[in-house]
């Protein structure tokens, strides 16, 4: 992706973290077989409502988060699309290189005093 900034895995998590400490309300759930959706709403500091749904999959006797959907945008589909573009235009090795670089940059940014 020439000229584009590689955001990596941490991007979606960073988007969610900026809502830390704000009001989160349970808005319901639906279960169909081995798939469940837990719906939540976040009230932002400016009073806006943000919809965050957690798609869960049954794994044995436990439920695991399979996807997080923020305002209708699937993080899994978003990452898959980004990863596919890099693999199609470069290689899997290039994808791994970019992810490692992004992870290393994120760790440096998280250090106190950085």
C-alpha distance (Angstrom), angle and dihedral (degrees) to the residues before:
residue distance angle dihedral
X1 . . .
X2 3.79 . .
X3 3.78 114.0 .
X4 3.80 93.2 7.8
X5 3.79 122.8 115.3
X6 3.80 112.7 -121.3
X7 3.79 107.2 -130.5
X8 3.81 99.6 -177.5
X9 3.77 129.5 -168.7
X10 3.81 96.4 -45.8
X11 3.80 93.7 66.5
X12 3.80 96.9 79.9
X13 3.78 92.7 42.4
X14 3.80 90.2 50.9
X15 3.80 89.5 52.9
X16 3.79 90.3 54.5
X17 3.81 94.1 43.6
X18 3.78 92.9 58.9
X19 3.83 86.9 69.7
X20 3.82 91.3 57.3
X21 3.79 113.2 136.9
X22 3.80 95.7 17.3
X23 3.79 124.8 117.4
X24 3.79 114.4 -75.7
X25 3.79 118.1 -169.9
X26 3.78 128.8 -167.6
X27 3.81 108.0 -124.2
X28 3.80 102.3 -178.1
X29 3.75 142.7 -81.9
X30 3.76 141.9 -115.7
X31 3.79 128.1 -157.0
X32 3.78 126.4 -163.9
X33 3.78 113.5 174.3
X34 3.78 109.7 -58.3
X35 3.81 94.9 -10.8
X36 3.80 126.8 81.7
X37 3.79 134.8 176.9
X38 3.80 120.7 -152.2
X39 3.79 111.1 -162.4
X40 3.80 122.9 -152.6
X41 3.77 136.5 172.4
X42 3.79 125.7 -148.9
X43 3.79 119.2 -155.2
X44 3.81 106.4 -147.2
X45 3.80 124.1 -145.5
X46 3.80 89.8 -102.8
X47 3.80 90.9 54.3
X48 3.80 98.4 -104.5
X49 3.81 120.4 137.5
X50 3.79 117.6 -126.9
X51 3.81 119.4 -163.6
X52 3.82 116.0 -142.1
X53 3.80 118.6 175.8
X54 3.78 124.4 -172.4
X55 3.78 115.5 -149.1
X56 3.77 110.1 -152.2
X57 3.81 130.9 -165.2
X58 3.77 125.9 -159.2
X59 3.81 113.1 -117.4
X60 3.80 108.3 -176.8
X61 3.79 107.0 -57.5
X62 3.82 94.1 -18.1
X63 3.80 136.7 75.3
X64 3.80 119.7 -131.6
X65 3.80 130.3 -169.0
X66 3.80 107.2 -108.6
X67 3.81 97.8 174.1
X68 3.79 142.7 -0.1
X69 3.80 115.8 -142.7
X70 3.80 115.0 -160.2
X71 3.81 114.7 -166.7
X72 3.80 90.2 -22.8
X73 3.82 95.2 -48.1
X74 3.79 115.7 119.1
X75 3.79 111.9 -139.2
X76 3.82 89.8 -155.7
X77 3.83 92.8 53.6
X78 3.81 90.4 43.8
X79 3.82 92.6 53.1
X80 3.81 92.2 42.6
X81 3.81 89.8 54.0
X82 3.82 92.7 48.2
X83 3.80 92.2 46.7
X84 3.81 93.0 47.0
X85 3.83 91.1 53.1
X86 3.80 92.3 53.3
X87 3.81 93.0 45.6
X88 3.83 92.1 47.6
X89 3.81 94.3 48.5
X90 3.83 97.6 35.3
X91 3.78 127.0 -2.3
X92 3.76 144.8 -77.4
X93 3.81 88.2 -98.5
X94 3.83 89.4 57.1
X95 3.80 89.9 51.2
X96 3.80 90.3 53.1
X97 3.81 91.2 47.0
X98 3.80 91.5 52.7
X99 3.80 92.6 46.3
X100 3.81 91.8 50.1
X101 3.80 91.0 48.3
X102 3.80 91.1 48.9
X103 3.81 92.1 47.9
X104 3.81 91.6 49.1
X105 3.81 91.1 48.7
X106 3.81 90.7 49.3
X107 3.81 91.8 51.3
X108 3.81 91.0 51.7
X109 3.82 91.6 48.8
X110 3.81 91.4 51.0
X111 3.82 95.1 55.4
X112 3.81 114.7 107.7
X113 3.76 111.9 -100.9
X114 3.82 93.2 22.3
